[in-house]
Amino acid sequence: MVAFARGADSAGWYNEFAGQTPGVTAGWYSIGGQLTSGTATYSAPGELDVYALGTDNQPWTNSSTWPALHGWNQVRIDY
């Protein structure tokens, strides 16, 4: 089980409690960013997306295959 949250430093953080992924140990680790909201996640086989609002109040995502997240990118919204 992996939990994601916004830390006291406003960065995104994760904790893989069970430590089941090779190379990932239990404990809190930063995934960076400057977030103004909590996090939401979506996962499917081979895919993980973490979402949060940035300092511009726009949605941002950090996604890839767990545990190799690729950094925060703004979510494009077409109206």
PDB file as gemmi writes it, atoms N, CA and C in Angstrom:
CRYST1    1.000    1.000    1.000  90.00  90.00  90.00 P 1                      
ATOM      1  N   MET A   1       0.841  -1.168   0.000  1.00  0.00           N  
ATOM      2  CA  MET A   1       0.000   0.000   0.000  1.00  0.00           C  
ATOM      3  C   MET A   1       0.890   1.236   0.000  1.00  0.00           C  
ATOM      4  N   VAL A   2       0.551   2.191  -0.844  1.00  0.00           N  
ATOM      5  CA  VAL A   2       1.283   3.450  -0.937  1.00  0.00           C  
ATOM      6  C   VAL A   2       0.315   4.577  -0.615  1.00  0.00           C  
ATOM      7  N   ALA A   3       0.746   5.484   0.261  1.00  0.00           N  
ATOM      8  CA  ALA A   3      -0.054   6.657   0.597  1.00  0.00           C  
ATOM      9  C   ALA A   3       0.661   7.891   0.058  1.00  0.00           C  
ATOM     10  N   PHE A   4      -0.126   8.848  -0.422  1.00  0.00           N  
ATOM     11  CA  PHE A   4       0.406  10.119  -0.911  1.00  0.00           C  
ATOM     12  C   PHE A   4      -0.230  11.239  -0.112  1.00  0.00           C  
ATOM     13  N   ALA A   5       0.544  12.314   0.146  1.00  0.00           N  
ATOM     14  CA  ALA A   5       0.044  13.441   0.925  1.00  0.00           C  
ATOM     15  C   ALA A   5       0.859  14.685   0.600  1.00  0.00           C  
ATOM     16  N   ARG A   6       0.306  15.835   0.979  1.00  0.00           N  
ATOM     17  CA  ARG A   6       1.059  17.096   0.917  1.00  0.00           C  
ATOM     18  C   ARG A   6       1.710  17.277   2.269  1.00  0.00           C  
ATOM     19  N   GLY A   7       3.013  17.534   2.287  1.00  0.00           N  
ATOM     20  CA  GLY A   7       3.755  17.684   3.525  1.00  0.00           C  
ATOM     21  C   GLY A   7       3.724  19.102   4.064  1.00  0.00           C  
ATOM     22  N   ALA A   8       4.288  19.285   5.240  1.00  0.00           N  
ATOM     23  CA  ALA A   8       4.361  20.602   5.867  1.00  0.00           C  
ATOM     24  C   ALA A   8       5.162  21.590   5.019  1.00  0.00           C  
ATOM     25  N   ASP A   9       6.023  21.084   4.147  1.00  0.00           N  
ATOM     26  CA  ASP A   9       6.808  21.929   3.237  1.00  0.00           C  
ATOM     27  C   ASP A   9       6.083  22.206   1.928  1.00  0.00           C  
ATOM     28  N   SER A  10       4.823  21.767   1.809  1.00  0.00           N  
ATOM     29  CA  SER A  10       3.954  21.915   0.630  1.00  0.00           C  
ATOM     30  C   SER A  10       4.365  21.034  -0.543  1.00  0.00           C  
ATOM     31  N   ALA A  11       5.339  20.178  -0.371  1.00  0.00           N  
ATOM     32  CA  ALA A  11       5.721  19.228  -1.423  1.00  0.00           C  
ATOM     33  C   ALA A  11       4.840  17.985  -1.328  1.00  0.00           C  
ATOM     34  N   GLY A  12       4.809  17.212  -2.401  1.00  0.00           N  
ATOM     35  CA  GLY A  12       4.143  15.917  -2.373  1.00  0.00           C  
ATOM     36  C   GLY A  12       5.065  14.887  -1.727  1.00  0.00           C  
ATOM     37  N   TRP A  13       4.481  13.968  -0.971  1.00  0.00           N  
ATOM     38  CA  TRP A  13       5.237  12.917  -0.283  1.00  0.00           C  
ATOM     39  C   TRP A  13       4.520  11.595  -0.463  1.00  0.00           C  
ATOM     40  N   TYR A  14       5.273  10.488  -0.389  1.00  0.00           N  
ATOM     41  CA  TYR A  14       4.651   9.157  -0.415  1.00  0.00           C  
ATOM     42  C   TYR A  14       5.290   8.272   0.635  1.00  0.00           C  
ATOM     43  N   ASN A  15       4.540   7.250   1.032  1.00  0.00           N  
ATOM     44  CA  ASN A  15       5.031   6.238   1.962  1.00  0.00           C  
ATOM     45  C   ASN A  15       4.506   4.893   1.500  1.00  0.00           C  
ATOM     46  N   GLU A  16       5.409   3.995   1.152  1.00  0.00           N  
ATOM     47  CA  GLU A  16       5.007   2.621   0.807  1.00  0.00           C  
ATOM     48  C   GLU A  16       5.116   1.801   2.092  1.00  0.00           C  
ATOM     49  N   PHE A  17       4.000   1.666   2.785  1.00  0.00           N  
ATOM     50  CA  PHE A  17       3.989   1.075   4.111  1.00  0.00           C  
ATOM     51  C   PHE A  17       4.455  -0.370   4.139  1.00  0.00           C  
ATOM     52  N   ALA A  18       4.042  -1.166   3.187  1.00  0.00           N  
ATOM     53  CA  ALA A  18       4.395  -2.582   3.206  1.00  0.00           C  
ATOM     54  C   ALA A  18       5.778  -2.838   2.617  1.00  0.00           C  
ATOM     55  N   GLY A  19       6.322  -1.873   1.872  1.00  0.00           N  
ATOM     56  CA  GLY A  19       7.650  -2.026   1.292  1.00  0.00           C  
ATOM     57  C   GLY A  19       7.753  -3.202   0.336  1.00  0.00           C  
ATOM     58  N   GLN A  20       6.746  -3.395  -0.503  1.00  0.00           N  
ATOM     59  CA  GLN A  20       6.705  -4.541  -1.403  1.00  0.00           C  
ATOM     60  C   GLN A  20       7.411  -4.326  -2.734  1.00  0.00           C  
ATOM     61  N   THR A  21       7.642  -3.085  -3.137  1.00  0.00           N  
ATOM     62  CA  THR A  21       8.274  -2.802  -4.420  1.00  0.00           C  
ATOM     63  C   THR A  21       9.794  -2.910  -4.269  1.00  0.00           C  
ATOM     64  N   PRO A  22      10.455  -3.695  -5.118  1.00  0.00           N  
ATOM     65  CA  PRO A  22      11.914  -3.803  -5.021  1.00  0.00           C  
ATOM     66  C   PRO A  22      12.567  -2.422  -5.112  1.00  0.00           C  
ATOM     67  N   GLY A  23      13.492  -2.151  -4.204  1.00  0.00           N  
ATOM     68  CA  GLY A  23      14.201  -0.883  -4.199  1.00  0.00           C  
ATOM     69  C   GLY A  23      13.498   0.227  -3.453  1.00  0.00           C  
ATOM     70  N   VAL A  24      12.288  -0.013  -2.948  1.00  0.00           N  
ATOM     71  CA  VAL A  24      11.547   1.005  -2.194  1.00  0.00           C  
ATOM     72  C   VAL A  24      11.391   0.517  -0.764  1.00  0.00           C  
ATOM     73  N   THR A  25      11.886   1.292   0.177  1.00  0.00           N  
ATOM     74  CA  THR A  25      11.759   0.939   1.580  1.00  0.00           C  
ATOM     75  C   THR A  25      10.647   1.759   2.218  1.00  0.00           C  
ATOM     76  N   ALA A  26      10.099   1.238   3.292  1.00  0.00           N  
ATOM     77  CA  ALA A  26       9.039   1.946   4.006  1.00  0.00           C  
ATOM     78  C   ALA A  26       9.581   3.264   4.546  1.00  0.00           C  
ATOM     79  N   GLY A  27       8.739   4.265   4.615  1.00  0.00           N  
ATOM     80  CA  GLY A  27       9.112   5.588   5.108  1.00  0.00           C  
ATOM     81  C   GLY A  27       8.615   6.655   4.150  1.00  0.00           C  
ATOM     82  N   TRP A  28       8.604   7.891   4.618  1.00  0.00           N  
ATOM     83  CA  TRP A  28       8.127   9.008   3.804  1.00  0.00           C  
ATOM     84  C   TRP A  28       9.241   9.549   2.927  1.00  0.00           C  
ATOM     85  N   TYR A  29       8.910   9.780   1.619  1.00  0.00           N  
ATOM     86  CA  TYR A  29       9.863  10.291   0.633  1.00  0.00           C  
ATOM     87  C   TYR A  29       9.196  11.384  -0.190  1.00  0.00           C  
ATOM     88  N   SER A  30       9.936  12.461  -0.449  1.00  0.00           N  
ATOM     89  CA  SER A  30       9.401  13.593  -1.192  1.00  0.00           C  
ATOM     90  C   SER A  30       9.354  13.298  -2.692  1.00  0.00           C  
ATOM     91  N   ILE A  31       8.271  13.756  -3.339  1.00  0.00           N  
ATOM     92  CA  ILE A  31       8.198  13.748  -4.799  1.00  0.00           C  
ATOM     93  C   ILE A  31       8.174  15.191  -5.313  1.00  0.00           C  
ATOM     94  N   GLY A  32       8.517  16.131  -4.414  1.00  0.00           N  
ATOM     95  CA  GLY A  32       8.691  17.523  -4.796  1.00  0.00           C  
ATOM     96  C   GLY A  32       7.404  18.262  -5.088  1.00  0.00           C  
ATOM     97  N   GLY A  33       7.554  19.398  -5.724  1.00  0.00           N  
ATOM     98  CA  GLY A  33       6.440  20.251  -6.084  1.00  0.00           C  
ATOM     99  C   GLY A  33       6.124  21.258  -4.988  1.00  0.00           C  
ATOM    100  N   GLN A  34       5.275  22.215  -5.321  1.00  0.00           N  
ATOM    101  CA  GLN A  34       4.731  23.187  -4.380  1.00  0.00           C  
ATOM    102  C   GLN A  34       3.220  23.107  -4.504  1.00  0.00           C  
ATOM    103  N   LEU A  35       2.601  22.353  -3.632  1.00  0.00           N  
ATOM    104  CA  LEU A  35       1.186  22.037  -3.730  1.00  0.00           C  
ATOM    105  C   LEU A  35       0.361  22.920  -2.805  1.00  0.00           C  
ATOM    106  N   THR A  36      -0.875  23.209  -3.238  1.00  0.00           N  
ATOM    107  CA  THR A  36      -1.791  23.982  -2.403  1.00  0.00           C  
ATOM    108  C   THR A  36      -3.007  23.153  -2.014  1.00  0.00           C  
ATOM    109  N   SER A  37      -2.982  21.865  -2.311  1.00  0.00           N  
ATOM    110  CA  SER A  37      -4.095  20.974  -1.966  1.00  0.00           C  
ATOM    111  C   SER A  37      -3.534  19.637  -1.534  1.00  0.00           C  
ATOM    112  N   GLY A  38      -4.414  18.789  -1.067  1.00  0.00           N  
ATOM    113  CA  GLY A  38      -4.029  17.410  -0.832  1.00  0.00           C  
ATOM    114  C   GLY A  38      -3.842  16.715  -2.167  1.00  0.00           C  
ATOM    115  N   THR A  39      -3.563  15.442  -2.136  1.00  0.00           N  
ATOM    116  CA  THR A  39      -3.311  14.691  -3.355  1.00  0.00           C  
ATOM    117  C   THR A  39      -4.448  13.718  -3.639  1.00  0.00           C  
ATOM    118  N   ALA A  40      -4.588  13.384  -4.896  1.00  0.00           N  
ATOM    119  CA  ALA A  40      -5.502  12.337  -5.346  1.00  0.00           C  
ATOM    120  C   ALA A  40      -4.699  11.431  -6.267  1.00  0.00           C  
ATOM    121  N   THR A  41      -5.037  10.159  -6.297  1.00  0.00           N  
ATOM    122  CA  THR A  41      -4.286   9.229  -7.136  1.00  0.00           C  
ATOM    123  C   THR A  41      -5.219   8.411  -8.011  1.00  0.00           C  
ATOM    124  N   TYR A  42      -4.667   7.954  -9.110  1.00  0.00           N  
ATOM    125  CA  TYR A  42      -5.325   7.001  -9.998  1.00  0.00           C  
ATOM    126  C   TYR A  42      -4.284   5.948 -10.342  1.00  0.00           C  
ATOM    127  N   SER A  43      -4.648   4.690 -10.225  1.00  0.00           N  
ATOM    128  CA  SER A  43      -3.707   3.644 -10.628  1.00  0.00           C  
ATOM    129  C   SER A  43      -4.424   2.576 -11.428  1.00  0.00           C  
ATOM    130  N   ALA A  44      -3.694   2.039 -12.360  1.00  0.00           N  
ATOM    131  CA  ALA A  44      -4.121   0.922 -13.196  1.00  0.00           C  
ATOM    132  C   ALA A  44      -2.868   0.079 -13.406  1.00  0.00           C  
ATOM    133  N   PRO A  45      -3.007  -1.147 -13.888  1.00  0.00           N  
ATOM    134  CA  PRO A  45      -1.803  -1.954 -14.105  1.00  0.00           C  
ATOM    135  C   PRO A  45      -0.772  -1.201 -14.949  1.00  0.00           C  
ATOM    136  N   GLY A  46       0.417  -0.999 -14.381  1.00  0.00           N  
ATOM    137  CA  GLY A  46       1.488  -0.322 -15.107  1.00  0.00           C  
ATOM    138  C   GLY A  46       1.390   1.184 -15.146  1.00  0.00           C  
ATOM    139  N   GLU A  47       0.455   1.790 -14.395  1.00  0.00           N  
ATOM    140  CA  GLU A  47       0.270   3.239 -14.455  1.00  0.00           C  
ATOM    141  C   GLU A  47      -0.065   3.783 -13.074  1.00  0.00           C  
ATOM    142  N   LEU A  48       0.522   4.916 -12.735  1.00  0.00           N  
ATOM    143  CA  LEU A  48       0.193   5.628 -11.502  1.00  0.00           C  
ATOM    144  C   LEU A  48       0.185   7.116 -11.795  1.00  0.00           C  
ATOM    145  N   ASP A  49      -0.879   7.793 -11.406  1.00  0.00           N  
ATOM    146  CA  ASP A  49      -0.998   9.238 -11.574  1.00  0.00           C  
ATOM    147  C   ASP A  49      -1.322   9.848 -10.212  1.00  0.00           C  
ATOM    148  N   VAL A  50      -0.551  10.864  -9.806  1.00  0.00           N  
ATOM    149  CA  VAL A  50      -0.806  11.625  -8.592  1.00  0.00           C  
ATOM    150  C   VAL A  50      -1.233  13.018  -9.029  1.00  0.00           C  
ATOM    151  N   TYR A  51      -2.322  13.530  -8.478  1.00  0.00           N  
ATOM    152  CA  TYR A  51      -2.850  14.840  -8.852  1.00  0.00           C  
ATOM    153  C   TYR A  51      -2.892  15.763  -7.643  1.00  0.00           C  
ATOM    154  N   ALA A  52      -2.664  17.056  -7.868  1.00  0.00           N  
ATOM    155  CA  ALA A  52      -2.785  18.077  -6.829  1.00  0.00           C  
ATOM    156  C   ALA A  52      -2.854  19.443  -7.502  1.00  0.00           C  
ATOM    157  N   LEU A  53      -3.272  20.436  -6.738  1.00  0.00           N  
ATOM    158  CA  LEU A  53      -3.252  21.809  -7.225  1.00  0.00           C  
ATOM    159  C   LEU A  53      -1.901  22.434  -6.914  1.00  0.00           C  
ATOM    160  N   GLY A  54      -1.369  23.200  -7.871  1.00  0.00           N  
ATOM    161  CA  GLY A  54      -0.114  23.902  -7.681  1.00  0.00           C  
ATOM    162  C   GLY A  54      -0.345  25.309  -7.162  1.00  0.00           C  
ATOM    163  N   THR A  55       0.721  26.076  -7.011  1.00  0.00           N  
ATOM    164  CA  THR A  55       0.611  27.439  -6.496  1.00  0.00           C  
ATOM    165  C   THR A  55      -0.156  28.361  -7.446  1.00  0.00           C  
ATOM    166  N   ASP A  56      -0.328  27.940  -8.689  1.00  0.00           N  
ATOM    167  CA  ASP A  56      -1.119  28.694  -9.659  1.00  0.00           C  
ATOM    168  C   ASP A  56      -2.594  28.296  -9.615  1.00  0.00           C  
ATOM    169  N   ASN A  57      -2.979  27.448  -8.637  1.00  0.00           N  
ATOM    170  CA  ASN A  57      -4.340  26.931  -8.467  1.00  0.00           C  
ATOM    171  C   ASN A  57      -4.823  26.120  -9.660  1.00  0.00           C  
ATOM    172  N   GLN A  58      -3.904  25.582 -10.429  1.00  0.00           N  
ATOM    173  CA  GLN A  58      -4.216  24.721 -11.562  1.00  0.00           C  
ATOM    174  C   GLN A  58      -3.840  23.285 -11.198  1.00  0.00           C  
ATOM    175  N   PRO A  59      -4.514  22.304 -11.829  1.00  0.00           N  
ATOM    176  CA  PRO A  59      -4.185  20.907 -11.536  1.00  0.00           C  
ATOM    177  C   PRO A  59      -2.864  20.490 -12.171  1.00  0.00           C  
ATOM    178  N   TRP A  60      -2.092  19.736 -11.406  1.00  0.00           N  
ATOM    179  CA  TRP A  60      -0.812  19.200 -11.838  1.00  0.00           C  
ATOM    180  C   TRP A  60      -0.814  17.701 -11.590  1.00  0.00           C  
ATOM    181  N   THR A  61      -0.020  16.972 -12.370  1.00  0.00           N  
ATOM    182  CA  THR A  61       0.081  15.531 -12.200  1.00  0.00           C  
ATOM    183  C   THR A  61       1.540  15.097 -12.212  1.00  0.00           C  
ATOM    184  N   ASN A  62       1.811  14.055 -11.461  1.00  0.00           N  
ATOM    185  CA  ASN A  62       3.119  13.409 -11.442  1.00  0.00           C  
ATOM    186  C   ASN A  62       2.814  11.952 -11.737  1.00  0.00           C  
ATOM    187  N   SER A  63       3.245  11.452 -12.883  1.00  0.00           N  
ATOM    188  CA  SER A  63       2.784  10.130 -13.298  1.00  0.00           C  
ATOM    189  C   SER A  63       3.875   9.318 -13.961  1.00  0.00           C  
ATOM    190  N   SER A  64       3.668   8.034 -13.963  1.00  0.00           N  
ATOM    191  CA  SER A  64       4.542   7.069 -14.616  1.00  0.00           C  
ATOM    192  C   SER A  64       4.205   5.687 -14.087  1.00  0.00           C  
ATOM    193  N   THR A  65       5.162   4.789 -14.228  1.00  0.00           N  
ATOM    194  CA  THR A  65       5.050   3.455 -13.662  1.00  0.00           C  
ATOM    195  C   THR A  65       5.691   3.483 -12.281  1.00  0.00           C  
ATOM    196  N   TRP A  66       5.006   3.005 -11.266  1.00  0.00           N  
ATOM    197  CA  TRP A  66       5.535   3.015  -9.898  1.00  0.00           C  
ATOM    198  C   TRP A  66       6.788   2.173  -9.825  1.00  0.00           C  
ATOM    199  N   PRO A  67       7.857   2.630  -9.198  1.00  0.00           N  
ATOM    200  CA  PRO A  67       7.997   3.864  -8.422  1.00  0.00           C  
ATOM    201  C   PRO A  67       8.713   4.985  -9.162  1.00  0.00           C  
ATOM    202  N   ALA A  68       8.808   4.923 -10.470  1.00  0.00           N  
ATOM    203  CA  ALA A  68       9.590   5.890 -11.257  1.00  0.00           C  
ATOM    204  C   ALA A  68       8.739   7.070 -11.713  1.00  0.00           C  
ATOM    205  N   LEU A  69       8.300   7.911 -10.779  1.00  0.00           N  
ATOM    206  CA  LEU A  69       7.523   9.085 -11.146  1.00  0.00           C  
ATOM    207  C   LEU A  69       8.420  10.072 -11.883  1.00  0.00           C  
ATOM    208  N   HIS A  70       7.858  10.808 -12.852  1.00  0.00           N  
ATOM    209  CA  HIS A  70       8.655  11.644 -13.757  1.00  0.00           C  
ATOM    210  C   HIS A  70       8.639  13.130 -13.458  1.00  0.00           C  
ATOM    211  N   GLY A  71       8.069  13.553 -12.365  1.00  0.00           N  
ATOM    212  CA  GLY A  71       8.023  14.986 -12.065  1.00  0.00           C  
ATOM    213  C   GLY A  71       6.656  15.569 -12.375  1.00  0.00           C  
ATOM    214  N   TRP A  72       6.425  16.749 -11.875  1.00  0.00           N  
ATOM    215  CA  TRP A  72       5.112  17.390 -11.997  1.00  0.00           C  
ATOM    216  C   TRP A  72       4.940  18.075 -13.352  1.00  0.00           C  
ATOM    217  N   ASN A  73       3.770  17.882 -13.941  1.00  0.00           N  
ATOM    218  CA  ASN A  73       3.396  18.518 -15.208  1.00  0.00           C  
ATOM    219  C   ASN A  73       1.984  19.062 -15.078  1.00  0.00           C  
ATOM    220  N   GLN A  74       1.772  20.249 -15.623  1.00  0.00           N  
ATOM    221  CA  GLN A  74       0.441  20.839 -15.561  1.00  0.00           C  
ATOM    222  C   GLN A  74      -0.529  20.014 -16.394  1.00  0.00           C  
ATOM    223  N   VAL A  75      -1.726  19.824 -15.851  1.00  0.00           N  
ATOM    224  CA  VAL A  75      -2.786  19.109 -16.572  1.00  0.00           C  
ATOM    225  C   VAL A  75      -3.435  20.085 -17.537  1.00  0.00           C  
ATOM    226  N   ARG A  76      -3.461  19.717 -18.788  1.00  0.00           N  
ATOM    227  CA  ARG A  76      -4.072  20.564 -19.821  1.00  0.00           C  
ATOM    228  C   ARG A  76      -5.591  20.386 -19.765  1.00  0.00           C  
ATOM    229  N   ILE A  77      -6.297  21.497 -19.659  1.00  0.00           N  
ATOM    230  CA  ILE A  77      -7.757  21.475 -19.633  1.00  0.00           C  
ATOM    231  C   ILE A  77      -8.258  22.252 -20.839  1.00  0.00           C  
ATOM    232  N   ASP A  78      -8.973  21.562 -21.697  1.00  0.00           N  
ATOM    233  CA  ASP A  78      -9.566  22.221 -22.869  1.00  0.00           C  
ATOM    234  C   ASP A  78     -11.031  22.501 -22.593  1.00  0.00           C  
ATOM    235  N   TYR A  79     -11.440  23.711 -22.839  1.00  0.00           N  
ATOM    236  CA  TYR A  79     -12.846  24.085 -22.625  1.00  0.00           C  
ATOM    237  C   TYR A  79     -13.605  24.033 -23.916  1.00  0.00           C  
TER     238      TYR A  79                                                      
END                                                                             
